[in-house]
Amino acid sequence: MVKNTNLNLGGQEFEIVDEIPYITIADSFVRTNKTWGWHWEARLYVWNTSRKEPFDVFFEWFKGRCFFFKNDFSKFLVDSKYEYEHKEQAYKKDITPLRSEYNDKISSREEDFLYFKVNAQNWDKDASRYYVSSTDDYYTMMRNISLPNISYLSILKVREIKTWEILFYFHLFLDYHYNSQNHPMLIAKVEERIKKMLQKPAVSETDKLRVDRLVKARKWQWQYRERLLQDINACIVTGVNDERLLIASHIKPRAIATDDEKIDYMNGLTLTPTYDRLFDQWFITFTIEWVMIVSPYISPMNQKKLSLINWQKFDFKIEWREKYLDFHNKNIFKW
């Protein structure tokens, strides 16, 4: 639950009640700007049960209205101009003329608030993942203008100050700076440059092997992070769930881990940078009951400044990390 604050849109005041801040727009979800396939998935994955608040609490009164703000769509098309025209991703068709078409459609709308309704439900047998979907025009518009992998959506649960009505504000935005990757094509471009470099006669076999290991390590690191975030999608201490602010920490340090342990997401915890640093430098640890222990090597004054509470219990379910936590507690943590 976010701390209540106010938001002004189009001269109207809203109180922010809660948020889902960062939802990736996948290629399967977009309709026209696809990069690899033609499968259209109208439902949007927005939630899993690792979040502390129940799904139905966030989406209470969900039969109420959802809306996009017109200026957000216009800004998105301005921000995405370079990608529409230069296409750093490989799209299935030429998307350049579509931007002008979408801009005309949005500009023709007289209203600032673009209202629509969605269905929210669980489609998984284990009831762990929840989705929203809609057939309304503005929801379809979002799917049309979105660019896969670099488009994101936030959902704010807001209360209109004058009427006290609960609404859901869907905000589409563009972000090239995601999970330390400047662009989804960055890895491919780097690998292509490396291949060209390795083709030069002057490159030794030793250097070729070293570069090959670095490329493979980078791929494994990316896959490790993705799998860990699927399992734990928020910092286990703060609850922050914006993926740009999260670090995929290793419980048993990579420097002494085996190759299998380095890529085992069960050897990982999701932490914000400060807590990642504290955990990595052995100043905090966790028991298998998810109680945080603070090292006496941090002064009481600094513990207070960092809001560290020794023997604080965290209420969440994360399984199968006992082996790694036991190693961290016995061999890494500064008692």
Kinemage of the C-alpha trace (Angstrom):
@kinemage 1
@onewidth
@group {chain A} dominant
@subgroup {mainchain}
@vectorlist {calphas} color= white
{ca met a 1} P 0.000 0.000 0.000
{ca val a 2} L 1.439 3.369 -0.997
{ca lys a 3} L 1.355 6.331 1.340
{ca asn a 4} L -1.652 8.381 0.296
{ca thr a 5} L -0.784 11.378 -1.851
{ca asn a 6} L -2.619 13.563 -4.317
{ca leu a 7} L -2.481 13.662 -8.103
{ca asn a 8} L -3.798 16.404 -10.398
{ca leu a 9} L -4.963 15.394 -13.882
{ca gly a 10} L -6.759 17.777 -16.199
{ca gly a 11} L -7.715 20.037 -13.298
{ca gln a 12} L -9.205 17.176 -11.266
{ca glu a 13} L -7.779 16.098 -7.909
{ca phe a 14} L -7.289 12.434 -7.088
{ca glu a 15} L -5.980 10.732 -3.993
{ca ile a 16} L -3.611 7.842 -4.787
{ca val a 17} L -4.674 4.807 -2.781
{ca asp a 18} L -2.399 2.089 -4.208
{ca glu a 19} L -0.360 1.245 -7.283
{ca ile a 20} L 1.048 -1.436 -9.541
{ca pro a 21} L 3.972 0.603 -10.840
{ca tyr a 22} L 5.715 -1.274 -13.626
{ca ile a 23} L 4.060 -3.782 -15.953
{ca thr a 24} L 6.038 -4.882 -18.989
{ca ile a 25} L 4.217 -4.789 -22.322
{ca ala a 26} L 5.197 -8.066 -23.968
{ca asp a 27} L 5.297 -8.783 -27.693
{ca ser a 28} L 2.384 -11.203 -27.329
{ca phe a 29} L 0.197 -8.353 -26.025
{ca val a 30} L 0.744 -5.689 -28.705
{ca arg a 31} L -1.467 -5.817 -31.800
{ca thr a 32} L 0.358 -4.033 -34.636
{ca asn a 33} L 3.964 -3.342 -33.608
{ca lys a 34} L 5.006 -6.958 -33.202
{ca thr a 35} L 8.612 -8.114 -33.327
{ca trp a 36} L 8.427 -11.881 -33.657
{ca gly a 37} L 4.959 -13.414 -33.866
{ca trp a 38} L 1.332 -12.915 -34.692
{ca his a 39} L -0.236 -14.217 -31.494
{ca trp a 40} L -2.545 -11.604 -29.961
{ca glu a 41} L -2.994 -11.879 -26.198
{ca ala a 42} L -5.630 -9.374 -25.070
{ca arg a 43} L -5.204 -10.204 -21.405
{ca leu a 44} L -2.478 -8.376 -19.508
{ca tyr a 45} L -0.587 -10.022 -16.660
{ca val a 46} L -0.677 -7.587 -13.733
{ca trp a 47} L -0.307 -9.493 -10.458
{ca asn a 48} L 0.964 -12.570 -8.680
{ca thr a 49} L 0.504 -13.850 -5.172
{ca ser a 50} L 4.004 -12.899 -3.981
{ca arg a 51} L 2.617 -9.372 -3.519
{ca lys a 52} L 1.572 -8.904 0.102
{ca glu a 53} L -1.833 -7.307 -0.511
{ca pro a 54} L -4.565 -9.618 -1.848
{ca phe a 55} L -5.603 -9.169 -5.449
{ca asp a 56} L -9.229 -8.444 -4.556
{ca val a 57} L -8.199 -5.694 -2.104
{ca phe a 58} L -6.427 -3.714 -4.808
{ca phe a 59} L -9.221 -4.306 -7.287
{ca glu a 60} L -12.156 -3.767 -4.925
{ca trp a 61} L -15.032 -2.031 -6.728
{ca phe a 62} L -13.262 -3.020 -9.934
{ca lys a 63} L -16.526 -2.858 -11.821
{ca gly a 64} L -15.990 0.886 -11.557
{ca arg a 65} L -14.317 2.889 -14.287
{ca cys a 66} L -10.785 2.708 -15.596
{ca phe a 67} L -9.229 5.480 -17.653
{ca phe a 68} L -6.270 6.595 -19.715
{ca phe a 69} L -5.279 10.273 -19.732
{ca lys a 70} L -5.185 11.604 -23.296
{ca asn a 71} L -1.945 13.579 -22.823
{ca asp a 72} L -0.148 10.397 -21.726
{ca phe a 73} L -0.847 8.791 -25.107
{ca ser a 74} L 0.345 11.939 -26.905
{ca lys a 75} L 3.536 12.052 -24.846
{ca phe a 76} L 4.176 8.373 -25.481
{ca leu a 77} L 4.066 8.970 -29.241
{ca val a 78} L 6.492 11.887 -28.873
{ca asp a 79} L 8.887 9.806 -26.760
{ca ser a 80} L 8.693 6.851 -29.150
{ca lys a 81} L 9.259 8.890 -32.341
{ca tyr a 82} L 12.843 7.682 -32.720
{ca glu a 83} L 11.893 4.003 -32.356
{ca tyr a 84} L 8.973 4.296 -34.773
{ca glu a 85} L 11.218 5.916 -37.393
{ca his a 86} L 14.529 4.060 -36.893
{ca lys a 87} L 13.294 0.725 -35.539
{ca glu a 88} L 16.170 -0.492 -33.393
{ca gln a 89} L 14.079 -3.591 -32.778
{ca ala a 90} L 13.250 -5.903 -35.673
{ca tyr a 91} L 9.518 -5.554 -36.353
{ca lys a 92} L 7.366 -7.828 -38.464
{ca lys a 93} L 6.359 -4.915 -40.681
{ca asp a 94} L 7.177 -1.245 -41.240
{ca ile a 95} L 5.679 0.643 -38.292
{ca thr a 96} L 6.862 4.133 -39.328
{ca pro a 97} L 3.568 5.370 -40.896
{ca leu a 98} L 1.512 4.028 -37.984
{ca arg a 99} L 2.727 6.674 -35.556
{ca ser a 100} L 1.118 9.510 -37.529
{ca glu a 101} L -2.100 7.513 -37.833
{ca tyr a 102} L -2.261 6.876 -34.091
{ca asn a 103} L -1.424 10.489 -33.302
{ca asp a 104} L -4.321 11.712 -35.486
{ca lys a 105} L -6.754 9.346 -33.748
{ca ile a 106} L -5.690 10.512 -30.301
{ca ser a 107} L -5.707 14.212 -31.257
{ca ser a 108} L -9.269 13.884 -32.545
{ca arg a 109} L -10.536 12.963 -29.067
{ca glu a 110} L -12.042 15.991 -27.364
{ca glu a 111} L -12.146 14.517 -23.862
{ca asp a 112} L -9.068 14.357 -21.600
{ca phe a 113} L -10.204 11.251 -19.727
{ca leu a 114} L -10.550 8.156 -21.906
{ca tyr a 115} L -12.761 5.777 -19.918
{ca phe a 116} L -13.027 2.034 -20.430
{ca lys a 117} L -13.913 -1.112 -18.512
{ca val a 118} L -11.847 -4.219 -17.965
{ca asn a 119} L -12.395 -7.740 -16.731
{ca ala a 120} L -10.063 -8.832 -13.950
{ca gln a 121} L -9.674 -12.486 -13.082
{ca asn a 122} L -7.370 -15.403 -12.518
{ca trp a 123} L -6.743 -17.847 -15.364
{ca asp a 124} L -4.195 -20.115 -13.719
{ca lys a 125} L -5.023 -23.401 -12.024
{ca asp a 126} L -2.768 -22.581 -9.079
{ca ala a 127} L -4.407 -19.132 -8.717
{ca ser a 128} L -1.020 -17.415 -8.592
{ca arg a 129} L -1.248 -15.095 -11.607
{ca tyr a 130} L -3.947 -12.552 -12.358
{ca tyr a 131} L -4.822 -10.713 -15.548
{ca val a 132} L -6.990 -7.927 -16.905
{ca ser a 133} L -8.549 -7.770 -20.373
{ca ser a 134} L -10.966 -5.586 -22.316
{ca thr a 135} L -12.502 -5.140 -25.749
{ca asp a 136} L -13.066 -1.386 -25.342
{ca asp a 137} L -11.598 1.028 -27.895
{ca tyr a 138} L -9.107 2.796 -25.634
{ca tyr a 139} L -7.695 -0.459 -24.310
{ca thr a 140} L -7.276 -1.556 -27.939
{ca met a 141} L -5.594 1.774 -28.679
{ca met a 142} L -3.038 1.048 -25.961
{ca arg a 143} L -2.302 -2.326 -27.544
{ca asn a 144} L -1.923 -0.676 -30.951
{ca ile a 145} L 0.554 2.073 -30.065
{ca ser a 146} L 2.632 0.036 -27.574
{ca leu a 147} L 6.142 -1.032 -28.526
{ca pro a 148} L 7.076 -4.458 -27.124
{ca asn a 149} L 9.775 -4.773 -24.452
{ca ile a 150} L 10.311 -1.012 -24.078
{ca ser a 151} L 6.716 -0.020 -23.252
{ca tyr a 152} L 5.423 -0.217 -19.695
{ca leu a 153} L 2.176 0.356 -17.870
{ca ser a 154} L 1.405 1.540 -14.364
{ca ile a 155} L -1.992 1.188 -12.729
{ca leu a 156} L -2.923 3.643 -9.995
{ca lys a 157} L -5.907 3.017 -7.783
{ca val a 158} L -7.223 6.535 -7.126
{ca arg a 159} L -10.111 8.201 -5.341
{ca glu a 160} L -11.699 11.272 -6.963
{ca ile a 161} L -11.657 13.949 -4.273
{ca lys a 162} L -15.030 15.536 -5.036
{ca thr a 163} L -17.125 12.431 -5.636
{ca trp a 164} L -15.115 9.905 -3.564
{ca glu a 165} L -15.365 7.511 -6.528
{ca ile a 166} L -12.711 4.789 -6.857
{ca leu a 167} L -11.141 4.631 -10.333
{ca phe a 168} L -8.124 2.979 -11.947
{ca tyr a 169} L -5.680 5.168 -13.848
{ca phe a 170} L -3.762 3.264 -16.565
{ca his a 171} L -0.590 5.112 -17.604
{ca leu a 172} L 1.394 3.913 -20.640
{ca phe a 173} L 4.995 5.075 -20.878
{ca leu a 174} L 8.258 4.310 -22.665
{ca asp a 175} L 11.496 3.385 -20.960
{ca tyr a 176} L 14.705 2.322 -22.700
{ca his a 177} L 16.554 2.203 -19.377
{ca tyr a 178} L 15.274 -1.038 -17.980
{ca asn a 179} L 17.031 -3.533 -15.729
{ca ser a 180} L 20.420 -1.930 -16.521
{ca gln a 181} L 19.825 -2.509 -20.252
{ca asn a 182} L 19.779 0.692 -22.314
{ca his a 183} L 17.764 -0.983 -25.046
{ca pro a 184} L 16.442 -4.500 -25.692
{ca met a 185} L 18.706 -4.786 -28.736
{ca leu a 186} L 21.842 -3.840 -26.786
{ca ile a 187} L 22.930 -7.405 -26.060
{ca ala a 188} L 22.556 -8.453 -29.694
{ca lys a 189} L 24.561 -5.442 -30.887
{ca val a 190} L 27.355 -6.055 -28.408
{ca glu a 191} L 27.531 -9.709 -29.420
{ca glu a 192} L 27.688 -8.727 -33.093
{ca arg a 193} L 30.626 -6.387 -32.418
{ca ile a 194} L 32.373 -9.133 -30.470
{ca lys a 195} L 31.928 -11.589 -33.353
{ca lys a 196} L 33.468 -9.117 -35.781
{ca met a 197} L 36.375 -8.535 -33.424
{ca leu a 198} L 36.988 -12.264 -33.069
{ca gln a 199} L 37.215 -12.640 -36.837
{ca lys a 200} L 40.394 -10.563 -36.903
{ca pro a 201} L 43.531 -12.735 -37.326
{ca ala a 202} L 45.356 -10.972 -34.486
{ca val a 203} L 42.950 -12.257 -31.848
{ca ser a 204} L 44.453 -15.176 -29.936
{ca glu a 205} L 42.574 -18.363 -29.141
{ca thr a 206} L 42.841 -17.505 -25.433
{ca asp a 207} L 41.147 -14.147 -26.009
{ca lys a 208} L 38.436 -15.820 -28.072
{ca leu a 209} L 37.673 -18.231 -25.238
{ca arg a 210} L 37.656 -15.397 -22.705
{ca val a 211} L 35.217 -13.313 -24.750
{ca asp a 212} L 33.016 -16.349 -25.371
{ca arg a 213} L 32.800 -16.960 -21.622
{ca leu a 214} L 31.902 -13.303 -21.014
{ca val a 215} L 29.076 -13.435 -23.578
{ca lys a 216} L 27.671 -16.611 -22.050
{ca ala a 217} L 27.967 -15.183 -18.534
{ca arg a 218} L 26.008 -12.107 -19.557
{ca lys a 219} L 23.200 -14.226 -20.976
{ca trp a 220} L 23.051 -16.369 -17.844
{ca gln a 221} L 22.995 -13.279 -15.598
{ca trp a 222} L 20.040 -11.878 -17.517
{ca gln a 223} L 18.133 -15.166 -17.363
{ca tyr a 224} L 18.956 -15.529 -13.656
{ca arg a 225} L 17.507 -12.086 -12.919
{ca glu a 226} L 14.376 -12.706 -14.969
{ca arg a 227} L 13.670 -16.029 -13.261
{ca leu a 228} L 14.310 -14.597 -9.792
{ca leu a 229} L 11.936 -11.673 -10.411
{ca gln a 230} L 9.248 -14.124 -11.461
{ca asp a 231} L 9.660 -15.845 -8.097
{ca ile a 232} L 10.121 -12.713 -5.932
{ca asn a 233} L 8.845 -9.592 -7.668
{ca ala a 234} L 9.513 -7.122 -4.837
{ca cys a 235} L 12.256 -6.293 -2.339
{ca ile a 236} L 11.789 -8.701 0.545
{ca val a 237} L 12.528 -5.920 3.081
{ca thr a 238} L 10.937 -2.749 1.699
{ca gly a 239} L 8.257 -4.184 -0.590
{ca val a 240} L 9.435 -1.948 -3.464
{ca asn a 241} L 8.306 -3.644 -6.680
{ca asp a 242} L 9.589 -1.283 -9.396
{ca glu a 243} L 11.974 -3.592 -11.271
{ca arg a 244} L 14.301 -0.713 -12.162
{ca leu a 245} L 15.106 -0.349 -8.444
{ca leu a 246} L 15.651 -4.043 -7.716
{ca ile a 247} L 18.860 -6.054 -7.614
{ca ala a 248} L 19.033 -9.815 -8.061
{ca ser a 249} L 21.277 -10.626 -5.102
{ca his a 250} L 23.093 -13.913 -4.604
{ca ile a 251} L 22.806 -15.553 -1.189
{ca lys a 252} L 25.951 -17.623 -1.671
{ca pro a 253} L 28.272 -15.071 -3.326
{ca arg a 254} L 29.027 -15.578 -7.016
{ca ala a 255} L 32.751 -15.432 -6.302
{ca ile a 256} L 32.628 -18.720 -4.390
{ca ala a 257} L 29.558 -20.307 -5.971
{ca thr a 258} L 29.723 -23.189 -8.416
{ca asp a 259} L 28.606 -22.627 -12.012
{ca asp a 260} L 25.234 -24.222 -11.226
{ca glu a 261} L 24.795 -22.136 -8.064
{ca lys a 262} L 25.538 -18.919 -9.951
{ca ile a 263} L 22.509 -19.402 -12.200
{ca asp a 264} L 20.188 -21.056 -9.642
{ca tyr a 265} L 17.479 -18.503 -8.872
{ca met a 266} L 16.952 -20.284 -5.526
{ca asn a 267} L 20.349 -18.823 -4.615
{ca gly a 268} L 18.843 -15.379 -4.986
{ca leu a 269} L 16.926 -12.685 -3.139
{ca thr a 270} L 15.355 -9.552 -4.573
{ca leu a 271} L 16.575 -6.436 -2.759
{ca thr a 272} L 16.749 -2.679 -3.231
{ca pro a 273} L 20.324 -1.305 -3.565
{ca thr a 274} L 20.883 -0.371 0.085
{ca tyr a 275} L 19.747 -3.745 1.386
{ca asp a 276} L 21.625 -5.528 -1.378
{ca arg a 277} L 24.788 -3.778 -0.221
{ca leu a 278} L 24.129 -4.662 3.420
{ca phe a 279} L 23.461 -8.294 2.537
{ca asp a 280} L 26.421 -8.554 0.161
{ca gln a 281} L 28.786 -6.979 2.707
{ca trp a 282} L 27.596 -9.403 5.420
{ca phe a 283} L 25.846 -6.825 7.660
{ca ile a 284} L 22.390 -8.429 7.506
{ca thr a 285} L 21.132 -11.946 6.995
{ca phe a 286} L 17.866 -13.879 7.209
{ca thr a 287} L 16.803 -17.053 8.966
{ca ile a 288} L 14.739 -19.691 7.181
{ca glu a 289} L 11.715 -18.246 9.035
{ca trp a 290} L 12.508 -14.918 7.304
{ca val a 291} L 13.647 -13.069 10.389
{ca met a 292} L 16.291 -10.418 9.657
{ca ile a 293} L 19.400 -10.410 11.819
{ca val a 294} L 21.540 -7.261 11.934
{ca ser a 295} L 25.272 -7.506 12.510
{ca pro a 296} L 26.711 -5.902 15.661
{ca tyr a 297} L 29.421 -4.500 13.372
{ca ile a 298} L 26.942 -1.742 12.431
{ca ser a 299} L 26.637 0.848 15.186
{ca pro a 300} L 23.234 1.342 16.847
{ca met a 301} L 23.173 4.907 15.500
{ca asn a 302} L 23.643 3.751 11.905
{ca gln a 303} L 21.150 0.943 12.409
{ca lys a 304} L 18.612 3.587 13.393
{ca lys a 305} L 19.491 5.787 10.397
{ca leu a 306} L 19.060 2.780 8.079
{ca ser a 307} L 15.785 1.752 9.782
{ca leu a 308} L 17.284 -1.672 10.542
{ca ile a 309} L 15.355 -3.609 13.169
{ca asn a 310} L 17.166 -6.624 14.547
{ca trp a 311} L 15.070 -9.804 14.625
{ca gln a 312} L 12.346 -8.226 12.501
{ca lys a 313} L 9.942 -10.829 11.093
{ca phe a 314} L 8.783 -10.530 7.488
{ca asp a 315} L 5.492 -12.066 6.448
{ca phe a 316} L 5.922 -13.596 3.010
{ca lys a 317} L 6.275 -17.022 1.463
{ca ile a 318} L 9.552 -17.860 -0.267
{ca glu a 319} L 10.523 -21.509 -0.351
{ca trp a 320} L 13.528 -23.755 -0.938
{ca arg a 321} L 16.357 -21.399 0.058
{ca glu a 322} L 17.331 -23.109 3.312
{ca lys a 323} L 20.614 -24.530 1.953
{ca tyr a 324} L 21.874 -21.166 0.746
{ca leu a 325} L 20.663 -19.213 3.785
{ca asp a 326} L 22.350 -21.706 6.089
{ca phe a 327} L 25.622 -21.207 4.192
{ca his a 328} L 25.281 -17.413 4.348
{ca asn a 329} L 24.587 -17.441 8.085
{ca lys a 330} L 27.477 -19.763 8.942
{ca asn a 331} L 30.136 -18.534 6.520
{ca ile a 332} L 29.354 -15.008 5.344
{ca phe a 333} L 27.423 -13.017 7.967
{ca lys a 334} L 29.430 -10.983 10.511
{ca trp a 335} L 28.191 -12.157 13.901
